Amino acid sequence: MIVTPQIVVRLALIVLVTVLLQFAFFSQVPILGSVANLLPVVVVSLGLLGGAVTGSVIGFVTGLLIDVLIGGTLGVASLSLMAAGYLAGRWREGYDIVSSLVPPLLAGALTALTALVYGLLTLTLGVDAPVSILAIREVLIQGLLGILLAIPVFPLIRRAVRPALVDDAGRARSRAAGRFSRRGGTFGMMRRQGSV
Amino acid sequence: MYRKQVRRRRAILVVLVVACLMLISISISEADSGPLHSIQRGVSTVLSPVAEGASRALKPARDLVDWFNETWKARGENDDLHDQVAKLRAELLATEKAAEQAGYADKLGELMNGTGLTGYTPVDASVIGRSFSLWYGTIKISAGSSDGVSRNDAVITEDGLIGRVSEVTGGTSEVTLITDSSSGAVTARVVGKGPEGLVSGVVGAPGRLDFGLIQGDKEVKDGDRLVTAGFTSDSGLSSRYPADIPIGEVVETIPAEQQQREQVNVEPFADLADLSQVTVLTGGGE
């Protein structure tokens, strides 16, 4: 991802809008006895598009903002979302997104992982209450809802940060030059090396 | 070049992980008046108007989703009842907000008069936000210290107790629900018979409460209703919650032979998953 001041502003806006949507809408709409979690879906999308560093930093900031807004223990959401963003970024640096199913499935899996890490951290920090086996169901439902959310969210995020994406910029240049664009090539190599 | 990129990536990751661990450590060990909590409150105060605006703007969308949810639930009922529910729902959607608030006020008045809470000053508030995980059952409401709300004030709806104020800013407050594992237990007693115990949340089951440490000879059975005990000791120690606020109904009792201790599951009277308007009991009972 080519990070320019304009892209930083766009990323900040994406994070702010995501946190507000989660806080004021998704958290208040029960679905299947749980709530959809937009935060890891957006963090994973940005990790997939921008790499491990972008994913980690966005995860950290998003977690910090939601913790401040809702008054949770600072750092817990940051750590779990950061893990999701980092893993998504590492996936992107190691593999090509060969199918349109990859982002939703990865978002679902990492959303479930975020819920699991968040729960384990909370347990580690001490929960003075009985823990129900239904917590596992919560993790699975959040994963399922993450898959469904990622279907529209990933293309939207991709569109929002398109000017910063090396692949898309490369394709645009290739089209402008009248050449065929080929997946991989210089940009693919650079991406695999983690240099972009 | 590649190694440099990897080193940079790892360095950023380590810095972020260390920052998270430090935040967690300080957040837990520090007193509520500490600098980190003060910063958290300050930023929350700044962001609250934005969050409140977003909440108001998104209310029609929430209502729409609620409408679909309710429609889905109603599918299992017979045709006549289904038609009736649809008609009522259409009427409900058309009802003015003021009329809705008036209805809420009437029911709340009945609750307050019936439970001897007239010494408290009720402050009505709208729910503007909610935590995203079942591990924290907290909501944010549109009333704060400028409305007379203080920390640890009890929060109720027309159906009964929902929690207590855990954090206050000028125009908003954070309410920790009774189902939150960190809210602390509520002293409760069974209506009519009097066995007392502690009601606390169950992690992973946000719509359920656990009634434990039961004291008293009489047995607790399904259908028993629980209200706050609201104790006051000779030394001046008293419960955070006023007495006699309805909490919930016992829906399941599991004998001690099957568990380490007798387990009593309670379903709250208030629908904690769908809160839009709440009331804070301010001032303390005189």
Interface residues (C-beta under 8 A of the other chain):
Chain A: L20 L21 Q22 F23 A24 F25 F26 S27 Q28 V29 P30 I31 G33 S34 V35 N37 L39 A52 V53 S56 V57 F60 G63 L64 I66 D67 V68 L69 I70 G71 G72 T73 L74 G75 V76 S78 L79 M82 Y86 A115 Y118 G119 L121 T122 L123 L125 V127 D128 A129 P130 V131 S132 I133 L134 A135 I136 R137 E138 Q193 G194 S195
Chain B: M1 Y2 Q5 V6 R8 R9 I12 L13 L16 V17 A19 C20 L21 M22 L23 I24 I26 S27 I28 L36 Q40 V43 S44 L47 V50 A51 A54 S55 A57 L58 A61 R62 V65 D66 N69 V127 I128 G129 R130 S131 F132 S133 L134 W135 Y136 T138 K140 S166 E167 E174 S181 S182 G184 S200 G201 V202 V203 G204 A205 G207 R208 D210 A273 D274
